[in-house]
Amino acid sequence: MIKIYTKTGDLGDTGLFDGTRVSKADPRVDAYGEIDELNAWLGMVRASGREGAGTPTLDTQIIDCLERLQRDLFAVGATLADPRHKIAKRVAKALITDDDIARLEGWIDAFEKELTPLTRFILAGGSKAGAGLHVARTVCRRAERRMVSLGEGEVDPVVLIFVNRLSDLLFVMARLVNARAGIPETEW
């Protein structure tokens, strides 16, 4: 049986995948912490689609998409916790590739076909799931800023592109979820 508490971080440090001990305030830890928060937000949105009796508030396409994104975010977090860039070579599911970026772009293109083109900024909100996706989008942008702040060469460029594209996808998904729920957008 594995215990949830290890006591190794009781003094404010944590271990990276290469065994290096760093402060929990280390910028790298902050970056993958933001990814973890984003993952939790997507989990909350996914759970909100299954609430209550009767018809789910999210369709299975969106729920499945969110679950895939959560799995991808574990890979992003693992990559960020690996300053020597060795985990992806050992653990295939921790690898983010150009194919993953293409998948996000394909989802964006397909989802946008259902939406009216934007002519103005819109206010975040709508359904619980739509509003949650807007929050997730802002957390994604914050994670991206933390990743960039690590400096050139510290983050795999493919992972950085993936997170940038993910924030675009989350915006489109928020709009789509609200449109499918019949909730109009509020323009600014």
N, C-alpha and C positions, 0 to 999 in steps of 0.2 A: 504494500500500500504506500502510495506517495502522499506525503503531507503537503498541504497547501502553503504552509509557512515553513520557511527555511532558516529564518533568523539571520541570513547573511547580509541583508540590507538594513538591519536595525540601526546602523550608524550613518545612514544616508548615502550609501553607495550601492551599486548594482553591477552585475556582470554582463558583458557583451558576449556574443557568440564565440569570439576568439579567446575568451577567458580573461580579458582585460577588465579590471575593476575601475569604474568611473563614478563620479558623483551623480546622484539622481537629478541634479540640476545641469548636467552636461547637455550641450546643445543637441547631440545625437539622441540622447534619451528623450529630450523634449520633442524632437522630430517624430520618433516612433510612438511617443505618447499621444501626439496629435492624430496619428494614423489610427491608434487604438480607439481614441474618442470617436473618430469618424466611423469606424467599424461598429461601435456601440450605437451610434445614431442610426445607421442603416438597419441594425437589428431591431431597434425600436420601431422604425417605420415598417419593417417587415412584419413585426408582431402586431402592429396596429391594423394591418390588413386582414388579420385573422380573428379579430375581436368579435365577441358576441355571437348569438345564434343567427342563423339565416345566411344570407348572401355575404361573402367576404367583401370588405371595402376596397381591396386591391385584387386585380385579376392574377391568375397564376403566372402569366408572362412577367409581370412586374416583380412578383414575389421571387420567382426563379432568378431573375436578373439580379435582384438585391442579394440573394444568397451567393451567387457567383462573385459578385463584387466583394462581399465579405471575405470570401476565400482568397481573392486577389489581394485584399488589404493585409491579410496575414503574411502573404509573400512579400509585400512592400515593407511591412514592419520587420520581418526577418532580414531582409536586405539592408535596411537601415541599421539594424543591430549588429551588422557584420562589417566592421570597418576595413577588413582585409579582403572583402569580396570573395569569400571561399564557400559560403553556404550553398549558393545556387549550384555549384559544381557537384555538391554532395547530395542535395535535396531538390529533386526536380520540381516539386510543387512550390518551391520558394523562388522560382525564376519568373520574371516578368519579361516578355519579349515583344517584338514588333507586332506579332500576331495578336497579342492581347490589346494593343493600342488599336489595331485594325478592327477588332471586335467591338470596342467602345465606339469607334467612329461609325461602324455599321449600325449599331443601336441608335446612335444619335440621328443618323440619316433616316432610318425607318420610323423612329418616333416623331421626328419633325414633319413627316408627311401627313400626320394626323392633326397637326396644329396650324392655326392661322399664323401667318408671319407677324413678327413683332414690328410695331411702328413706334412704340414708346416703351419706356421703362415700366416694369410692373412691380407692385408691392408684393413682398413675400406673404404667403398666407394660403387661404383656401381651405381644403380639407386638412384633417390632422396629418395624414400621410404627406400631402403636398407641402404643408408648412414644415414638417420634419425633414423633407428632402431639401427645402431651402436652407434650413439650419445645417444640414449635412454638407451642402455646397459651400457654406461659409467656413465650416471647419476644414473642409478639403483645401480651400484656398489658404487658410492659416497653416496647415500642414505643409503645403507647397512652399510657403515663405520660409518656414523653419528648415526645410530641406535645402533651399537655395542658400540660406545663411550658413550652412556648414562649409561652404566654399567650393570652388571649382575642383572637380575631380573626386569629391567626397561622396557623391551620389551618382549611381549609374544613370547616364543621360536618358536611357529608355524608361527608367522608373520615374524620373522627373516628368517626362512627356506623358506617361501614363496618368500621373496624378493631375497634371494640367488638363488632360482630356477628360478625366473623371469628373472634374468640377463642372465642365460643360455638360456632360451627360446628366449629372444630378440636377442641373437647372432645367434641362429639357424634360427629365422625368417628373420633376415637380409640376411643370406646366401640363404634362400629359395626364398625370394622375388627377389633377384638378379638372381638366377637360373631360376625361372619361367619367368623372363624378358629376359632371354638369354644373360645375362651379365656375362662374365667370372670373376672369382676371381683373384686378383693380389696377388701373393705369395711374401712373404718377404724373 
